[in-house]
Amino acid sequence: MTISFPKDSVGLVIPQTMAFNEPLMLVCGKELAAGYQITYETYGILNPECNNAILICHALSGNHHAAGYHSYEDRKPGWWDNYIGPNKPIDTNRFFVVSLNNLGGCNGSTGPTSINPKTGKVYGASFPIVTVEDWVHSQARLADSLGIKQWAAVIGGSLGGMQAIQWAITYPDRLRHCIAIASAPKLSAQNIAFNEVARQAIVSDPDFFDGNFTEHNTVPKHGLGLARMVGHITYLSDDAMGQKFGRDLKNEKLNYDIYNVEFQVESYLRYQGEEFSGRFDANTYLLMTKALDYFDPASKHQGDLAKTLSEVTANFYLISFTTDWRFSPARSKEIVDALIAADKNVSYIEVDAPQGHDAFLIKIPRYQEALTTYLQRIAI
Amino acid sequence: MRADLEIIQEWIPKNSRVLDLGCGHGDLLAYLQKNKAVKGYGLEIDPDNINHCLQQGINVIQQNLNQGLANFATQSFDVVVMTQAIQAVHYPDKLLQEMLRVGKTCIITFPNFGHWRCRLYLSIKGRMPVSKFMPYTWYNTPNIHFCTFKDFEALTKQLDAKVLQRLAVDSQHHNSSLARLWPNLMSEIGIYQLTSNH
């Protein structure tokens, strides 16, 4: 039997790692020592004019593996495989796609699980706070190394959308299109509150040891699992959860038992938490939620988003989903309105989807069509 | 391009900033963008129409006109256009008022229910007119607020708007001498350019 990948898959991909010789000055005032690394993947071919490159920015728990498979045994493709591949909306027959793991991540790029060259020990809690701006700077350096002066588009969902917006603000000349999906110009107090609950779940785990759990040979799995459970609830809509689980029971009847799983939804959340805590780093989760909380580009202009966007030159495309309550359509519209006030090119669609915030990862015909149509109009 | 859009484009100055309400496929904006260096945005609600707009390379924003234009600043557009849509919104008076606030000038086209054929149909058959031009029956029509020229002009007075230009045309968008003589009776479409007196 020959094993093969679906026709519209980018197939087998091999992550690559690039090291940088210059230290990176961070917004928090600290510096990331020279030699830091970024792990990334590419799909498609960079054309001789180098004008067909698209940068994919990942969300909170994402990484560089956006499409394709790492091995023939891989059960699941990359996190955005629904949208990246030959003849898919982000068509790798046309575009050269770059996806990376952000600094502070735990999937190859320098982060809390890496060795600090100055101490020879794992960074752990000592890894500096990284912001969306820092990521954009580090991504620009990666672009330089790959010979990409200007992206045809920078695309991202959720926290990835924030990076795309920051790109347009920080490097107006270096991208032609900015596509931000299910995103927001800054977090609301409610968003920050959810992040804080997630962080408290992690830091109060007895196995956390102030972030230096590696030295203690432990993993704060319980706290990280809890954090993920809270996050997961906010990524789905009430309807989506209702349809998936309702009030279905794990066993036939109620057991009047506080500690064990009774409802299917409990079982699902516990599984999600357990699975996540086995593959993700607790310090990275703290860093990424902080980066979300800190993102507020308009703060440099007294909250005036239109003024903040006055220098952008990219064409913007924003997409939101009707049942997304974490980053609701109203949040995307704030960006749209500011762009119109700043006299910029912007298009916006609101996709009718029951899946909540997670809709941006899911195959939805209207969303696929709208993204395909827009990307086809990008001249290369 | 649709004949009414052909007429409208002549009323829109070069390099102006245009907001097109219910922009459909985006033909007008695509033309203005290409030939008149106009910076524009289309508001549209139908997903298929939006897709056409995206194909045309214009700025299209998904927005329901029934929710108003509160997100647009006062006098922030040179021209606000609305073709063949006012009869389909919930509160035409409120929307018109909003258009006059947002735009320095407004261009509106609508079907004239005072046309002799409509009058004849209603008076002889006693039923709501259905024609090639207005092909819907009363229960499935998107058009919920038909008006005549006289009705529309009464509304503009009430809103303290000034009519800068008016063109009464037939369904082929010809401005015949009969339509000039008896616009409310002889023309099927009204094309108005308004501005606020405020």
Interface residues (C-beta under 8 A of the other chain):
Chain A: K333 V336 D337 I340 A341 D343 N345 V346 S347 Y348 I349 E350 R366 E369 A370 T373 Y374 Q376 R377
Chain B: R17 K39 Y41 P47 I50 N51 C53 L54 Q55 G57 I58 N59 V60 I61 Q62 Q63 N71 F72 A73 S76
